[in-house]
């Protein structure tokens, strides 16, 4: 949403834990041609991801880590691998081995088929020279390469430079009524699509991995699945398959008992297929350009389908200790820095609808073999034990064995059942009442544990309320406009609407709400230190009370000034010339900056808020209003000269945001003051760059 402009002014540094865990992926497209010298006559490929799981101290410095090697390979026949390493070296140059997977000539991997996968881990202990290498890789991945060696090619068979990689998670609610034409079925599904996209140093897409996770219910007993694909196409239209899971009718995959179950596929995107590449690039900018479809024998065109949607990423960092167990474990010298991540879809009322949860635990146990038997979220406050509510999948038959007591566990699980959703909503309301527990054979009740947040019972308190453009001097707001509330303990967990789609913004987010003159505000974003909200459209002009509420209680009433109109222009940078307006060229959508100025006479748009009630009138929180809700009579000045205002209106699909479109006077150059005026009230002064 346009709230990204607001976020620039709201962001502040967070305090770090004594230790924190972070996982960073790097994508690979491995080829014989990348070897130095190039290997000719070998029809082989390798795809995969290297994960750096790092442990940081309170200053953010990396102190240790785990490197996970995940490579899927295709060779023409039987192959014996004698090494898999990270080397220092730029493309076209060979360099020394730095991080070793421990595959050697004496400990090879032999594959008679020539097609398979290698998964290995390497520990980077505190004090190791490779601790510094981890930081170097993060800062300059293209200066390092992964090499897979074989007996036939001992210097390297396939190789690739590490690529900077971005990870995004998309949610997909899947229904038969989304099919075109609509399908008569009781089936339902919720899917998450995780995309790892690797980029070259100049920003071009170089590789991508797509993971499909789907939970389904309601299929007829004995239903056979015949395909699961990403297609390009908007809602209401069919489009071609562009990314395929590989599921086919020949595999004879049947729905689980009672027509319910799950499917999971991990695929490497064929970068030679331009349609596949375009799909990845398309969903990066707009997830709704593609849909996921699950096909069956009964409905070969698709039985359940859904457009991809963005998700909201919530990350909770914590330090797990034996002393936090109930009762405390005093004889175990162990610890684990952990991050619990939730990639969330929200219901129209703001509550959790589904999520892809990520358990990321960097553990340190005494130097001996440890077998982990469980990793879960439990409901329970500090000092109390409670039931398991979200399970990572570590259990009998799927145990994790650490040969030396140090390593990293990275697990995902799809949350869609009522107990899981109850736990997620409890986390959103107050994460201190949920805890993360890591179990072992020696300590089956839990070896190390931590609450997801420190206990906090303080009531919210408001310090200042200003226009959402974040100019501290603008303390008057208008009905329908956006405001920012600053204070302490305003919410117990930060949240936004990245994973939400509906027609009206909810009045409660993460159990946090704000009332203005007794009327509920629409809540767009919450944080312990601030709230972004829309002033209720029915709010009368005058001095009125604002009260914030969360699960701890209510704030004292805070008096704010409301006027019929309080126009304000968003800015996204404070420069020597002044506050740079968030302005764009209407013809191309390009943002206007000092490096990309507008020309005199061009038509540009600028974003604002606080113009009051539009014509026709909008409702509080309303997203799906008709285009044409406008403000007649707005005056625009640039460099003191009046500009030709074309239209000022609310932006359909957003809440509280306006855009003013006007033509720049032809004779102006350089940094010029930009202001708007409505109903005799002048906005803040911003800067527009012209050439």
Secondary structure, 3 states (H helix, E strand, C coil): CCHHHHHHHHCCCCCCCCEEEEEEEEEEEEEHHHCCCCCCCCCCEEEEEEEEEEEEECCCCEEEEEEEEEEEEECCCCEEEEEEEEEECCCCCCCCEEEECCCCCCCCEEECCCEEEEEEEEEECCCCCHHHHHHHHHHCHHHEEEEEEECCCCCCCEEEECEEEEEEEEEEEEEHHHCCCCCCCCCEEEEEEEEEEEECCCCCEEEEEEEEEEEEECCCCCCEEEEEEEEECCCCCCCCEEEECCCCHHHCEECCHHHCEEEEEEEECCCCCHHHHHHHHHHHHCHHHEEEEEEECCCCCCCEEEECEECEEEEEEEEEEHHHCCCCCCCCCCEEEEEEEEEEEECCCCCEEEEEEEEEEEEECCCCCEEEEEEEEEECCCCCCCCEEEECCCECCECEEECCCEEEEEEEEEECCHHHHHHHHHHHHCHHHEEEEEEECCCCCCCEEEECCCCCCCCCEEEEEEECCCCCCCCEEECCCEEEEEEECCCCCCEECCCECCCECCCCECCEEEEECCEECEEEEECCCEEEEECCCCCCCEEEEEEEEECCEECCCEEEEEECCCCEECEEEEECCEEEECEEECCCCCECCCCCCECCCCEEEEEEECCCCCECCCCCCECCCCCCCECCCCEEEECCEEEEEEEEEECCCCCCCEEEEEECCCCCCEEEEEEEEECCEECCCEEEEEC
